[in-house]
Amino acid sequence: MAMAKAAGYDVLALDIFADSDTEQLATQVFRLPYADGGFDPAGFEAALATIAARHEVLGFVYGSGFEANPQLLETAAHYFPVVGNSASVVKQAKAVPDFFRTLDALGIPHPPVSMEVPALLAGWLHKQAGGSGGTHIRRLEAGGRKNAGSYYQQELAGIPVSLLFAAHAGDAHVIGYNRQSVAAHGDLPFRYGGLVTNVALPDTCRKILYVAAQHLTRVLKLRGLNSIDAMLTPTGDTYILELNPRLTASAGLYHSIPGLMQLHLGEGASALDIGRQASAQAVVYAEYDAIVPEGLEWPEWAADIPVAGSHIAAGDPLCTVYAQADGAEAAWQLAHQRLQVMTAMQPLSGR
């Protein structure tokens, strides 16, 4: 949303949380009911119908929460032009094992994948197709059951990295290379922790990510901003984990770059001045159940701030901290320091 505002657009937001940042940035916020890890379909369509009756809308821009139920994008397309990838493209990108068969056909390396429980459980992960935020990933254990849409992927040690790119007219244009982090908690060993932009990755890693973006853009006919997640192993090998055919958290960290929103809207692929400055974000998770009290003064580098009176359950996101610096390491260190400050404060009541 910040990217659209930076480009001069007014925003009508559909959101489950409707935090204070969203209320400040959006012209109007429609808070939607939550169901099965995403938007409730009936509530979602009701909001779309209301907006269509009252406003002239350029397009429907979406982020996470639609991969598990691409039919919501089909619903949105009945009311507005969908910006970026269509529902059918999202389905192809998240179809397992078909997506990994596509990688094989293109010669793109990825960890071994199985649709059946491996005979040897050690070293394998249980994932949910269409999941996001890392909370759907578990290490495989004895007695685990296969769910609809689940699959198994061999675990790799290393550094999680990603490429943000713009797909336009069959070509992929690099926006930035990033490093991700996890915030392990209880039975959530791969919960999303944050990321930092403009990371100096090895040339071989950058090449694999770029080639993967080019091939997938051509084969899947990708449009707009997308990202590829991968693992850079200690041996220097790079393996593709998944394609995110939508706006991601990394896109938010590049939001101030002039022309980025236009790229997502499909208005050409002019060269962008990314610069050397790096941005970082880290998610602050609540240490305990609490209620957000009135009158809190949040630091200016905190965002995704819940409105007063919100109930925050232990382990849920409390807010996000941001930092900028002239290099990726400096930006990440500053974000980590701010994460520690907010974790120590936990400015909530009801402990």
PyMOL commands that set and color helices and strands:
alter all, ss='L'
color gray80, all
select helices_A, chain A and resi 2-6+20-25+41-54+71-77+87-94+98-106+203-220+249-253+260-264+328-345
alter helices_A, ss='H'
color red, helices_A
select strands_A, chain A and resi 12-15+28-31+34-35+38-39+113-114+124-128+138-139+150-154+159-168+171-182+192-196+224-232+238-244+278-285+290-291+302-303+311-312+317-325
alter strands_A, ss='S'
color yellow, strands_A
deselect
rebuild
show_as cartoon
